[in-house]
Structure formats: C-alpha cells, structure tokens
C-alpha cells in the first residue's frame, strides 16, 4: 500500500515480547513512503482461557469548587452536576498476555497531557497493549485541568480491574440505529454548509449508523461487561457558554444497560468527525438532558437486542496485537514541533478485531476500515492514545466545512488515508497468521 505522508515520521512498534524497533522515514516530492509493520507473536502457544476484569472510578469535577474551561466563554466554576463522569477500566487476558482498556467520560485531553497519562500507565502497569480513550462528551471536563490527579485515578482503576479477573466468554454482534447524520451539507455550488442540529431528520450523505457490540459473559451466563462502538458526536448536552457536567448519551446508555442487567459498559466513539446525533445541542439544558437520556435508552435497547442474537462465543484464544507510535509534524506554524499519536490493532478472536486511532476521523474512514478488514466484526476506535484533532477525507477537504477547511488542517490531507491503510495492512497480516498457525482451544457448545 502506498501513500504520501508528512515528514518527519517516526514510530516505535511493540510486540507480544516487547520487541521495539525504531526507524524514521522521509517523504519528498512524489516519493512514496512505505511503513513496515512488524508482527511478532507466539502463535505456536496453545490458546489460553479468556479472563476479564472491570472496574470504575468517578472523575466528576467537584461542584461549586472546581473550575473548567467552557467551549466559548472561558473558565467557569462548576455548578450542579447533571450526571457523574467515570473512568471505566477493562483488563483482558488470554493466559499469556494482558490488554488494558480505559474509557473516559471526557471531551478532550491535550496532546502533552495524553502522552503523560499513557507514559504513567505503561510505566506503572504491565500490559502488552493499552487503549486509553475519551468518549468525547462535550460536557465532560477535567476539574481544574488536574491531569496529575487523573493519572493517579487511571492507574488505580486499571489495577483494580486487573485484580478482578475472572473467566469469561467473548462474543460480538452488530446492530443499527438511525440517530446520526452527516452534519456537513455539500451544495451544488461546491460549498459546504454546517447543519449542527437536525431535529427534522433531513436526509444527507451516507453515514455509518452501525452499533458495534462486544459482549463478555461470566461463567454463570450473566454479562460482565460490554464494549459499545457508535459514531455520533456526544454533543446532545453541549453548551458553548455555560458549564454542563454530563457523560451525555454514552453515560445514559451505560446506565440503561445496567438497569437491564447487562453489566457494565465501556463506550468507544468511532469515526465521528463529521457525524452528529439528530438532537444535538437542544435548549434549555433540561431538554438536552432529556434528549440524552432518550438516545441512551434507544442505543441500550439495540445493544441488548443484539446481545440476544450472539450465537458464537469463544472461551479460549490467543490475542494478536500491534502498536505503532509516531510523531506528526504540523503543517501549520505552531509552537508545537510534533504531536504524538498511535495506531493500535488487536485481534481478540478470529472474528473480533479493534483498530484505534488518535484523532477525530471522518465517517468514511470508519466505513473503509470495516469494509476492507478481513475480520468479521471490526471496531473503529477514535480519540484513543492521543489527540491530533480532525482528520478529514481528501474528498471532504475539496468541499470544506468544519474540520475540513484546508487552511485549518493541522496535518497533510493524506494523513487519514495513510493511517487507515496501515491499520488494514496490519489486520490482514495478523488475521492471516492466526488463520494459518494458531492452535485454537475449545469453543462453547454450538459454536462454529
């Protein structure tokens, strides 16, 4: 696969055995840059029993004390709390390796702070791969921007999850929910217009409306935890000028699923860079909160129904994972010389894969990943292990619109396409190795 990419570009890959290789490459003119991804995994190892542990910790700012930065009105003191914010941790084990996943009910973490959080987790915990993601709720703030305190909580919650490991079986499903639309309208004149909210549900271009679900069940058949993946900006409760503290619809979905006895839920936002829920940003706040609850309940219903249709659970297996860390040089004049980001791919089973990226990728990237992946259930995790802002498609940049204006782009136009291609290449390599070499353990009765 070939693509142009900005210079400099360097990365570190870590494999199952923590082998690390560092290289750098430069692209100039029409020279095409190829990135070699090294996959080193012990597929000859007999598949182990799946285990998982989950834990949560509150990260809600303190009411009437903490100060947060509003979107447009500067710093303000937090008032009442609409609903709590959480850091949710999941640890997965195949008997040989451990994967750590954390979902944060936050809108944003600055790039430097994101890097420090990841460094702390990697230095203080022992995992072969870590996914640290924000749900991107636009009502989720870090109180006083105290990322050091947040780091302590993240280390504590993931260690607690690791201490709670228990035997599980893993299955996946996909549903559909028509509650998201493409918020950039392209006029015949070649111009773009923003449709920030869409209560009339006006038709627009194709958007990914799939709901991805990974369900982990305990030995007694009850759900331990779900991983849910959807592609709508959590901006239902957003207010540009006042402080609203809410986990938005992902938090309401998790609450609804818990009330349905479907365990804990970690939400990971997909490729939602140009995707909004129909009822975005309603006023007053009371109406926005009601809309958030409604959307969360609808999403929970799709998840719960989809779980009932899962026929193929696996009890044993061997994880395959790949991590590429790199630095991007902004093409705009900036005090920041480079921004750290990552591409992570993980095969949980032969039918379940995750690919994570560090930015707000436009929806077509998510569709491309899923369509070209060799794995039946492939999840696009955005806003993970870094913060590099909007990543539009080349087509979107031709028309413009929020996140796709040429003059506002931080990185070269081909950045997204290059990263998606590398993730697909990695998944294909991992999938082929698993298909030809893995010595699989037992599956649950009735599975393929």
BANUMI-825292 format. One record per residue (C-alpha): residue number from 1; z, y, x. Coordinates in nm, 2 decimals. Each point is the difference from the previous one (the first is absolute). Example, Ala and Ser with C-alpha at 12.3 -4.5 7.8 and 13.67 -1.06 7.14 Angstrom:
residues 2
R   num       pz       py       px
R     1     0.78    -0.45     1.23
R     2    -0.07     0.34     0.14
end
This chain:
residues 448
R   num       pz       py       px
R     1     0.00     0.00     0.00
R     2    -0.09     0.34     0.13
R     3     0.12     0.35    -0.06
R     4     0.05     0.34     0.16
R     5     0.35     0.10     0.06
R     6     0.18     0.31     0.15
R     7     0.12     0.01     0.36
R     8     0.25    -0.08     0.13
R     9     0.08    -0.33    -0.17
R    10     0.26    -0.24     0.14
R    11     0.20    -0.28    -0.15
R    12     0.25    -0.27     0.06
R    13    -0.02    -0.34    -0.16
R    14     0.30    -0.22    -0.05
R    15    -0.04    -0.36    -0.10
R    16     0.22    -0.29    -0.10
R    17     0.12    -0.03     0.35
R    18     0.04     0.37     0.06
R    19    -0.29     0.00     0.24
R    20    -0.10     0.37     0.04
R    21    -0.33     0.13     0.13
R    22    -0.09     0.36     0.05
R    23    -0.35     0.14     0.03
R    24    -0.17     0.33    -0.06
R    25    -0.36     0.08    -0.09
R    26    -0.21     0.31    -0.03
R    27    -0.29     0.06    -0.24
R    28    -0.25     0.27     0.08
R    29    -0.34     0.10    -0.15
R    30    -0.15    -0.30    -0.18
R    31     0.20    -0.26     0.20
R    32     0.17    -0.25    -0.23
R    33     0.36    -0.09     0.06
R    34     0.10    -0.36    -0.05
R    35     0.37    -0.10    -0.03
R    36     0.10    -0.35     0.11
R    37     0.29    -0.13    -0.21
R    38     0.19    -0.28     0.17
R    39     0.14    -0.26    -0.24
R    40     0.25    -0.23     0.18
R    41     0.18    -0.24    -0.23
R    42     0.14    -0.34     0.03
R    43    -0.19    -0.17    -0.28
R    44     0.08    -0.34     0.14
R    45     0.36     0.05    -0.10
R    46     0.08    -0.19    -0.32
R    47     0.04     0.22    -0.30
R    48     0.36     0.10    -0.07
R    49     0.20     0.05    -0.32
R    50    -0.04     0.35    -0.15
R    51     0.32     0.21    -0.03
R    52     0.05     0.35    -0.12
R    53     0.29     0.25    -0.02
R    54     0.01     0.33    -0.18
R    55     0.24     0.30     0.00
R    56     0.01     0.36    -0.13
R    57     0.18     0.32     0.10
R    58     0.00     0.34    -0.16
R    59    -0.17     0.29     0.18
R    60     0.05     0.25    -0.28
R    61     0.07     0.36     0.11
R    62     0.35     0.12    -0.09
R    63    -0.01     0.21    -0.32
R    64     0.10     0.37     0.03
R    65     0.04    -0.03     0.38
R    66    -0.31    -0.13     0.18
R    67    -0.30     0.23     0.06
R    68    -0.36    -0.12    -0.03
R    69    -0.34     0.16     0.06
R    70    -0.19     0.04    -0.33
R    71    -0.37    -0.03    -0.01
R    72    -0.08     0.37    -0.04
R    73     0.33     0.20    -0.05
R    74     0.17    -0.07     0.34
R    75     0.35    -0.15     0.06
R    76     0.22    -0.04    -0.30
R    77     0.34    -0.17    -0.07
R    78    -0.02    -0.32    -0.20
R    79     0.12     0.03    -0.36
R    80     0.04    -0.29    -0.24
R    81    -0.13    -0.35     0.10
R    82    -0.26    -0.13    -0.25
R    83     0.01    -0.35     0.14
R    84     0.11    -0.14     0.33
R    85    -0.21    -0.06     0.31
R    86     0.02    -0.33     0.19
R    87    -0.10    -0.16     0.33
R    88    -0.08    -0.36    -0.08
R    89    -0.03    -0.26     0.27
R    90    -0.16    -0.35     0.00
R    91     0.02    -0.24     0.29
R    92    -0.24    -0.30     0.00
R    93     0.03    -0.31     0.22
R    94    -0.23    -0.30     0.05
R    95     0.26    -0.17     0.23
R    96    -0.17     0.13     0.31
R    97    -0.06     0.37    -0.06
R    98     0.16     0.28    -0.20
R    99    -0.17     0.29    -0.18
R   100     0.18     0.31    -0.11
R   101    -0.11     0.22    -0.29
R   102     0.16     0.32    -0.12
R   103    -0.11     0.21    -0.30
R   104     0.14     0.36    -0.02
R   105     0.01     0.21    -0.32
R   106    -0.12     0.30     0.20
R   107    -0.30     0.23    -0.01
R   108    -0.06     0.05     0.37
R   109     0.14    -0.05     0.35
R   110    -0.13     0.23     0.28
R   111    -0.20    -0.19     0.27
R   112     0.26     0.05     0.27
R   113     0.29    -0.11    -0.22
R   114    -0.20    -0.30    -0.12
R   115    -0.05    -0.11     0.36
R   116     0.37     0.04     0.08
R   117     0.10    -0.21    -0.31
R   118    -0.24    -0.28     0.11
R   119     0.13     0.01     0.35
R   120     0.36    -0.03    -0.11
R   121    -0.09    -0.30    -0.23
R   122    -0.19    -0.17     0.28
R   123     0.27     0.05     0.26
R   124     0.29    -0.09    -0.22
R   125    -0.15    -0.29    -0.20
R   126    -0.20    -0.30     0.10
R   127    -0.31    -0.04    -0.21
R   128    -0.35    -0.11     0.09
R   129    -0.14     0.26    -0.24
R   130     0.14     0.30    -0.19
R   131    -0.15     0.18    -0.30
R   132     0.18     0.34    -0.07
R   133    -0.16     0.17    -0.30
R   134     0.07     0.30    -0.23
R   135    -0.08    -0.04    -0.37
R   136    -0.13     0.36     0.02
R   137     0.20     0.11    -0.30
R   138    -0.04     0.38     0.00
R   139     0.36     0.03    -0.13
R   140     0.14    -0.20     0.29
R   141     0.16     0.21     0.27
R   142     0.21    -0.06     0.31
R   143     0.32     0.20    -0.04
R   144     0.02     0.28     0.27
R   145    -0.29    -0.17     0.17
R   146     0.26    -0.22     0.17
R   147    -0.21    -0.28     0.13
R   148     0.27    -0.12     0.24
R   149     0.22    -0.09    -0.29
R   150    -0.30    -0.16    -0.17
R   151    -0.06    -0.21     0.31
R   152     0.36    -0.13    -0.01
R   153    -0.05    -0.11    -0.36
R   154    -0.33    -0.17     0.07
R   155     0.14    -0.21     0.28
R   156     0.30    -0.09    -0.21
R   157    -0.20    -0.10    -0.31
R   158    -0.25    -0.21     0.19
R   159     0.28    -0.18     0.18
R   160     0.17    -0.06    -0.33
R   161    -0.33    -0.15    -0.14
R   162    -0.02    -0.23     0.31
R   163     0.35    -0.12    -0.06
R   164    -0.09    -0.10    -0.35
R   165    -0.28    -0.24     0.08
R   166    -0.05    -0.28    -0.25
R   167    -0.27    -0.26    -0.08
R   168    -0.29     0.14    -0.20
R   169    -0.35    -0.09    -0.12
R   170    -0.28     0.26     0.01
R   171    -0.28     0.07    -0.24
R   172    -0.23     0.28    -0.09
R   173    -0.20     0.14    -0.30
R   174    -0.20     0.30    -0.10
R   175     0.00     0.20    -0.32
R   176    -0.17     0.31    -0.12
R   177     0.15     0.32    -0.14
R   178    -0.22     0.29    -0.12
R   179     0.24     0.28     0.08
R   180    -0.17     0.15     0.30
R   181    -0.31     0.21     0.05
R   182    -0.20     0.17     0.28
R   183     0.12     0.36     0.01
R   184    -0.31     0.14     0.17
R   185    -0.29     0.08    -0.23
R   186    -0.34     0.03     0.17
R   187    -0.22     0.26    -0.17
R   188    -0.38    -0.04     0.00
R   189    -0.01     0.32     0.20
R   190     0.15    -0.19     0.29
R   191     0.34     0.16    -0.03
R   192     0.34    -0.16    -0.07
R   193     0.25     0.09    -0.26
R   194     0.36    -0.12    -0.01
R   195     0.13    -0.16    -0.32
R   196     0.37     0.00     0.08
R   197     0.12    -0.15    -0.33
R   198    -0.20    -0.19    -0.26
R   199     0.19    -0.06    -0.33
R   200    -0.33    -0.02    -0.18
R   201    -0.10    -0.29     0.23
R   202    -0.34     0.15     0.08
R   203    -0.24    -0.25     0.17
R   204    -0.07     0.05     0.36
R   205    -0.13    -0.20     0.29
R   206     0.12    -0.36     0.08
R   207     0.36    -0.04     0.11
R   208     0.21    -0.30     0.10
R   209     0.22    -0.08    -0.30
R   210     0.13    -0.33     0.12
R   211     0.36    -0.10     0.02
R   212     0.09    -0.23     0.29
R   213     0.30    -0.22    -0.02
R   214     0.18    -0.22     0.25
R   215     0.28    -0.20    -0.17
R   216     0.27    -0.17     0.20
R   217     0.21    -0.25    -0.20
R   218     0.34    -0.15     0.10
R   219     0.06    -0.38     0.00
R   220     0.13     0.02    -0.36
R   221    -0.33     0.15    -0.12
R   222     0.13     0.36    -0.05
R   223    -0.18     0.29     0.15
R   224     0.16     0.13     0.32
R   225    -0.23     0.29     0.07
R   226    -0.35     0.13    -0.08
R   227    -0.24     0.20     0.22
R   228    -0.21     0.22    -0.23
R   229    -0.31     0.19     0.11
R   230    -0.17     0.27    -0.22
R   231    -0.22     0.30     0.07
R   232     0.12     0.30    -0.19
R   233     0.16     0.30     0.17
R   234     0.37     0.01    -0.11
R   235    -0.03     0.36    -0.13
R   236     0.12    -0.05    -0.36
R   237     0.33     0.18     0.07
R   238    -0.14     0.24     0.26
R   239     0.10     0.37    -0.02
R   240    -0.14     0.24     0.25
R   241     0.27     0.26    -0.02
R   242     0.33    -0.17    -0.10
R   243     0.19    -0.29     0.13
R   244    -0.04    -0.32    -0.20
R   245     0.15    -0.31     0.15
R   246    -0.16    -0.32    -0.13
R   247    -0.16    -0.32     0.12
R   248    -0.28     0.07    -0.26
R   249    -0.18    -0.28    -0.17
R   250     0.06    -0.26     0.29
R   251     0.37     0.04    -0.05
R   252    -0.03    -0.04    -0.37
R   253    -0.22    -0.31     0.04
R   254     0.26    -0.16     0.23
R   255     0.28     0.08    -0.25
R   256    -0.20    -0.15    -0.29
R   257    -0.08    -0.32     0.19
R   258     0.37    -0.04     0.09
R   259     0.08     0.04    -0.37
R   260    -0.26    -0.28    -0.07
R   261     0.19    -0.22     0.24
R   262    -0.28     0.01     0.25
R   263     0.21     0.09     0.30
R   264    -0.03     0.29     0.25
R   265    -0.33     0.17     0.06
R   266    -0.15     0.16     0.31
R   267    -0.29     0.24    -0.08
R   268    -0.28     0.07     0.24
R   269    -0.25     0.27    -0.09
R   270    -0.36    -0.10     0.06
R   271    -0.31     0.22     0.08
R   272     0.10     0.29    -0.23
R   273    -0.13     0.30     0.19
R   274    -0.22     0.10    -0.29
R   275     0.18    -0.17    -0.28
R   276     0.24     0.14    -0.26
R   277     0.18    -0.14    -0.30
R   278    -0.14     0.14    -0.32
R   279     0.33     0.18    -0.09
R   280     0.05     0.17     0.34
R   281     0.24     0.30     0.02
R   282     0.09     0.05    -0.36
R   283     0.24     0.28    -0.10
R   284     0.28     0.04    -0.08
R   285     0.18    -0.24     0.24
R   286     0.15    -0.19    -0.29
R   287    -0.35    -0.09    -0.12
R   288    -0.11    -0.09     0.35
R   289     0.30    -0.24     0.04
R   290    -0.08    -0.16    -0.34
R   291    -0.37    -0.05     0.12
R   292     0.13    -0.15     0.32
R   293     0.21    -0.25    -0.19
R   294    -0.29    -0.09    -0.22
R   295    -0.24    -0.06     0.28
R   296     0.26    -0.20     0.19
R   297     0.06    -0.22    -0.31
R   298    -0.37    -0.06    -0.04
R   299    -0.04    -0.10     0.36
R   300     0.30    -0.23    -0.02
R   301    -0.15    -0.17    -0.30
R   302    -0.32    -0.07     0.19
R   303     0.20    -0.14     0.29
R   304     0.22    -0.22    -0.21
R   305    -0.30    -0.14    -0.19
R   306    -0.19    -0.06     0.32
R   307     0.30    -0.19     0.15
R   308    -0.01    -0.24    -0.29
R   309    -0.36    -0.09     0.09
R   310     0.07    -0.09     0.36
R   311    -0.08    -0.37     0.05
R   312    -0.02    -0.02     0.38
R   313     0.33     0.05     0.18
R   314     0.05    -0.10     0.36
R   315     0.34    -0.12     0.14
R   316    -0.11    -0.04     0.37
R   317    -0.24     0.17     0.23
R   318    -0.05     0.19     0.32
R   319    -0.05     0.38     0.01
R   320    -0.29     0.15     0.19
R   321     0.03     0.36     0.10
R   322    -0.16     0.28     0.20
R   323     0.11     0.34     0.09
R   324    -0.21     0.28     0.15
R   325     0.17     0.32     0.11
R   326    -0.21     0.30     0.09
R   327    -0.01     0.38     0.04
R   328    -0.24     0.23    -0.17
R   329    -0.09     0.34     0.14
R   330    -0.03     0.26    -0.28
R   331    -0.34     0.17    -0.01
R   332     0.16     0.32    -0.12
R   333     0.18     0.24     0.23
R   334     0.37    -0.11    -0.01
R   335     0.32     0.00     0.19
R   336     0.00    -0.37    -0.04
R   337    -0.22    -0.17     0.26
R   338     0.00    -0.34    -0.16
R   339     0.13    -0.18    -0.31
R   340     0.13    -0.36     0.01
R   341    -0.12    -0.25    -0.26
R   342    -0.04    -0.38    -0.05
R   343    -0.21    -0.26    -0.16
R   344     0.19    -0.32    -0.09
R   345    -0.14    -0.32    -0.15
R   346     0.21    -0.29    -0.12
R   347    -0.09    -0.33    -0.15
R   348     0.30    -0.13    -0.20
R   349    -0.19    -0.30    -0.12
R   350    -0.37    -0.10     0.00
R   351    -0.04     0.19    -0.33
R   352     0.22     0.30     0.06
R   353    -0.06     0.28     0.25
R   354     0.12     0.35     0.06
R   355    -0.17     0.28     0.19
R   356     0.19     0.32     0.07
R   357    -0.12     0.35     0.10
R   358     0.18     0.32     0.09
R   359    -0.18     0.25    -0.22
R   360    -0.11     0.10    -0.35
R   361    -0.32    -0.19    -0.02
R   362    -0.25     0.07    -0.28
R   363    -0.03    -0.28    -0.27
R   364    -0.34    -0.13     0.12
R   365     0.16    -0.11     0.32
R   366     0.24    -0.22    -0.19
R   367    -0.28    -0.15    -0.20
R   368    -0.21    -0.07     0.31
R   369     0.29    -0.17     0.17
R   370     0.07    -0.23    -0.30
R   371    -0.37    -0.08    -0.05
R   372    -0.07    -0.09     0.36
R   373     0.32    -0.18     0.08
R   374    -0.02    -0.38     0.03
R   375     0.34    -0.03    -0.16
R   376     0.03    -0.05    -0.38
R   377     0.29     0.24    -0.05
R   378    -0.03     0.30     0.24
R   379     0.23     0.30    -0.03
R   380    -0.08     0.34     0.14
R   381     0.32     0.17     0.11
R   382    -0.03     0.37     0.07
R   383     0.25     0.26     0.12
R   384     0.14    -0.27     0.24
R   385     0.12     0.02     0.36
R   386    -0.12     0.36     0.05
R   387    -0.11     0.32    -0.17
R   388    -0.35     0.11     0.08
R   389    -0.09     0.17    -0.33
R   390    -0.31    -0.03    -0.21
R   391    -0.27    -0.24     0.10
R   392    -0.31     0.06    -0.22
R   393    -0.32    -0.20     0.00
R   394    -0.31     0.15     0.16
R   395    -0.15     0.03    -0.35
R   396     0.30     0.19    -0.13
R   397    -0.03     0.25     0.28
R   398    -0.35     0.08    -0.10
R   399     0.13     0.14    -0.33
R   400     0.34     0.12     0.10
R   401     0.31     0.04    -0.21
R   402     0.37    -0.03     0.08
R   403     0.04    -0.22     0.31
R   404    -0.37    -0.01     0.07
R   405    -0.09     0.36     0.11
R   406    -0.18    -0.01     0.34
R   407     0.19     0.29     0.13
R   408     0.34    -0.15    -0.09
R   409    -0.05    -0.34     0.15
R   410     0.24    -0.09     0.28
R   411    -0.21    -0.28     0.13
R   412    -0.36    -0.10     0.04
R   413    -0.18    -0.09    -0.32
R   414    -0.06    -0.36     0.11
R   415     0.37    -0.07     0.06
R   416     0.06    -0.19    -0.32
R   417    -0.31    -0.21     0.01
R   418     0.08    -0.11     0.36
R   419     0.36    -0.10    -0.09
R   420    -0.11    -0.19    -0.31
R   421    -0.26    -0.19     0.21
R   422     0.26    -0.09     0.26
R   423     0.24    -0.13    -0.27
R   424    -0.27    -0.21    -0.16
R   425    -0.10    -0.14     0.34
R   426     0.36    -0.08     0.08
R   427     0.05    -0.18    -0.34
R   428    -0.32    -0.20     0.05
R   429     0.12    -0.12     0.34
R   430     0.35    -0.08    -0.12
R   431    -0.14    -0.18    -0.31
R   432    -0.24    -0.21     0.19
R   433     0.26    -0.11     0.25
R   434     0.23    -0.09    -0.29
R   435    -0.27    -0.19    -0.18
R   436    -0.10    -0.21     0.30
R   437     0.32    -0.05     0.19
R   438     0.32     0.03    -0.21
R   439     0.20    -0.32    -0.07
R   440     0.12     0.09    -0.35
R   441     0.34    -0.10    -0.14
R   442     0.06    -0.12    -0.35
R   443    -0.10     0.19    -0.31
R   444     0.17     0.01    -0.34
R   445    -0.10    -0.27    -0.24
R   446    -0.31     0.10    -0.20
R   447    -0.14     0.23     0.27
R   448    -0.35    -0.02     0.15
end
